[in-house]
């Protein structure tokens, strides 16, 4: 066994898994607030990455300024999207809202291709050193930076839901919308806030992946790629989203190790999370930390 390669892939899996956990939290945030699965989540990553790339290349802004402008843009983007497109669907069947998110995903995918083209475009150099050594292993600098940002976002989510007024309002809305409204919580504002936060967090992940791999329409695949992490952890659990993301990141990299060492199938890296998705649905359909919802008719 190549232990050095296994350790390298394990470290990569932990770092990438933390990023998956951040994207998975965006799924969970919207679902907890509105009981809707946002199938346009991958396109949020794509839009955020392209906007940041545009600020850096067309406006020649330094990275920190372009990144902050991107976060502001994505916050407004999420707010406008919820108010203009999704708020009129409040009270409609859930399947109608889900189909609307699928339509939004297709629309933004085509719009980004029309504006920026279909070929991948690299980010300008950001860090003086592209790679650093950690415990004797080579790690890309942007991944280490993303790990720090991911941990900050996770800590921020924990504080937001436990200590902030808006976080408590969001938890109340997730528990029961009618009860929350009777207590003075503005449910439409909670919905808008959840979409804005989700868009901002997704943009962070999109920029990180774009810096590593370049920006292209392939970024939108991360929305589907992270979905197994959401189901694995539980669709309504923030902690489950984080743990599910780490597990999926490790599964991907371990599957790559097994495939490269013994199987030589060539695609285990891509399909391993979906095997895990099928397995968890068969054994524990509500995920590791998901709330069981038993309906009697």
N, C-alpha and C positions, 0 to 999 in steps of 0.2 A: 504493500500500500504506500502511496505517496502522501505521507503525513503533512508535508509542507503545503501541498496543494489543498488538502482537506482543510487545514487551518486557514489558509487564504480564502477559500470559498465560504467557510463558516463566518469569518469576519465580514466578508462581502454580504453574506446573507443577513447578518444582524443589522448592518448599516442600511441596506436596501429595504429590509423588512420594516425598519423604523419609518422610512419614507412611505412604504405601503400603508403602514398604520395611520399616518397622517391623512392620506387620501381616504382610507376607510372611515376615519372619523367624520369626514365630510359627508359621506353617504349616511352615516348614522345620525348626524346632526339634523339633516333634512327629514329623515324618516321619523326621528323622535318627535319633531315639532309638528309634522303634517301627515305622517303615516304614508308618505309617498317615496318610492324608490326613484332616484334621479338617474335615469339612464343617459343623461347628457353630461355626467360627471367627467368623463374622459375629455370631452370637448372643452370643459372649463380649463383643464390643464393645457390644452392646445392653444386656446385663446390667450391665456396668461403668458405662455412662453413666446408666442408670436408678438404680443404687445411689448414685452420686455426687450425682445430682439430688435424691434423697430425703434424703441427709444435709444438703444445703445448704438445702432448702426446708422439710422437716419438723423437723429438729433445729436449724436456723438456725446451722449451723456455718460458720466462715470457710472460704474455698475451700481453703486449704492443708491444714487439718485434715480436711475432708471428703474431699479427694483422697487423703490418706494412709490414712484409714480404708477408702476404697474399694480401695486397693491391697492392704491386709491382707485385706479380705474376699475379693477375687478370688483371692489366693494360696490361702486356705483352700477357696474354691469349686473351684479347679482340682484341689487335692489330694483333696478328698472325691469329686469326680466321677470321678477316675481310680481311686481305691481301691474305691468302691462299684459303679460301673457298668462300668468298662473293665477293671479287673484280672481279674475272672472270665473275661474273653474272651481272656486270654493263651493262646496255643497254638491258638486257633481260626483258621479261614481269615480272611485279611485282609478279604475282602468282608463278613464278619459284623461286624467292627469298624467298617468304613466305614458300613454300614447303621445301626449303633448311633449313630454321630455324626450321621447325617442325622435319625434319630429324636429325638436330643437337641435338635437345632436346631429342629425343629418344636415340640417340647414347650416349650422356653424362649421361643420366639416367642409361643405361645399364652398361656403363663404371664404374660409381661410385659404382654400386652394385657389379661388378666383383672385384674391388679393395678393397672396404671397407666392403663388406657384405650387407645383407639386414636388419639387426637389428639396431635399434636406439642406438647410443652411446652418453653418456653424456660428456659435456665439463668438464675439471677440475675446481674446485672452483676458482672463479675470485675475488669476492668481499667478504670482511670480514663479511658483513651483507647482507643476501639475500633479506630482506625486510626492508623498512623504512616507517614511518608514515608521510603522507602528509595531512594536514587539518583533522586529525583524521582518515584517510583512509590508509589501508595497500597497498603499491605499491612495486613491485619487483624492486630492485636496478638496475638491468640491463635495465628495461624499462625506468627508469628515465635517465640513461646514454644514452639510445638510443634516447630519446626525445631531449637531448642536442645535440647529434650528428646529428640528423635529422634537427634540426633548423640551425645548422652550414652549413649543406649541402645545405639547401634551400637558405640561405643567400649567400653561395658561388655560387650557380647557378644564382641567381639574379645579382651578380657582374659580373660573367663570361659573361653572355649574353649582359649586358649593357655597360661594361667598357673595357673588354679585347679584344685584337686584334683577337684571335682565336674564341672568342664567336661571335664577329661581323661577322667574316667570315662564321661561322656556320649559323647565321641568314640569311645572304645573300644567302647561298647555299639552305637553306630551302625555301626561297622566289622564287628563280629561278636559277637552276643550270647553265644554259647556260650564263646568265648574270653575275653570280658570276665568272665563269671561264674566261669570257672576261675581267673582272676586275683584273685578276691575282690571283684569289683564286684557290688553288689546291683542286678540289673536292674529288679526292681519299684520300687525307690526312685528309680532313674534315670527310669523312666517317669513316676512321680508328680511328680518335680521338673520334668520337661519340660512337663507339663500345667499345673503351678502357674505357672511362668515365662511360658508362653504366655498364660495367662489374665490375668496382671498386665500384660503388654505390650499385649495387646488392649484392656484397660480404659483404658490411657493414650490410645490412639487413639480409642476410643469417646467419652471425655470431651472431647477436642479437637473432634471432629466435632459432638458434641452442643452444645458452647458456640457453635459457628458456626451450625448449622442447627436447633437444637432437638432434643430427644430424641423419637424415634418409632420404629416398627417398621422404617422405611426404613433405619435404621442397619445392620440385619443384611445388607443387600444388599452392604455393603462386603466381606463375606467372599467373595462370588462376584466382585465387581469387582476384587479384588486377585489372584484366581487366575491371570489372564493374566501378572501380574508374576512369580508363582512359577514358572510354566512357562517363561517367557521367560529368567529367570536360571538355572534349573536347580533341580529339586525338592529337591536335597540340598545346595545351596550357599548359605551365609549371605551371602557376597559377591554372588552372583548375585541373591539376593532383594532386596538393597539397590539394585543396579544396575537390576534389572527394575522395581522400584517407581518409580525416577526416570524410566526410559524411558516407563512407562505414564502417569505424571503429565504428562510433556511431550507425549506423543501425544494425550492427552485435550484439553489446552489448545490445541495446534496444530490439531487437528481442529476445535475450536470456532472458531478464527480463520478457517480455510479455509472452513468452513461459513457463517460470518457475512459473510464478504467476497465469496464467489463462488457457492458451491453452493446455499445456502439450503434445505437438506434438513430441518434442524431437529433431527436426532438423532445427528449424527456424534460429538458429545461422549461419548455413552454407548456407541456400538458400535465405535469405533475400537480400543479395547484387545482386543476379541474378534476383530477382523480380524487384529490382530497375533498373537493366540494361534493362530489357524488357520494363519497363515503360518509361524510358528516351528515348529509341529508338522510341517508339510510339509517344511521345509528342514533343521531341526536339532531333532529330537524330544526330545533330552536337554537342551535349553536351552543358553545361552551357556557356563555353567560346570558343568553337570550331569555326573555320572559315567556313562559308558557301561556298560551292563550287558548283556553278551552271553551268552545261554544257548544251549548246544548240547544237542540231544536226539537 
